């Protein structure tokens, strides 16, 4: 091949388009921008993240990251009146409460509240007690044993 035989590759060099220079050019009148609307005007176009009136993508996606609500300690509430179902001199703990259907899991934290009347002598084992519940259990001749819920490392 000789140097005088080298030619430019077809499609390798395109002529620049002159927009808005008459209808004969194919890009006259609206200059390829269409009719009216935000994108047809001069100046700024909307940002690439803009979706018109649609809910933006970053608002449709779920939130991630730290949230203190994930670390709240939740207790299953049991009233003194519910303990009346057990026989006297019974030790009422998480296993007994689960078997009775009062809690879903033995790992649940339990808080005893003083709503109702207790006439039976029970030993109640729970994570927390209200003052009135403590008084009602002890006045019936029972015991209220508090489980320490803190984990030691």
Secondary structure, DSSP 8 states (H G I E B T S, - for coil): --GGG----TTSS-----TTS-GGGSS-TTTTS-SSSGGGSSS----TT--TTS--HHHHS---S--GGGG---EEEEEHHHHTTS-TT-EE-HHHHHHTTS-S-TTSEEEEE--S---S--EEEESEE-HHHHHHHHHTT-EEEE-------
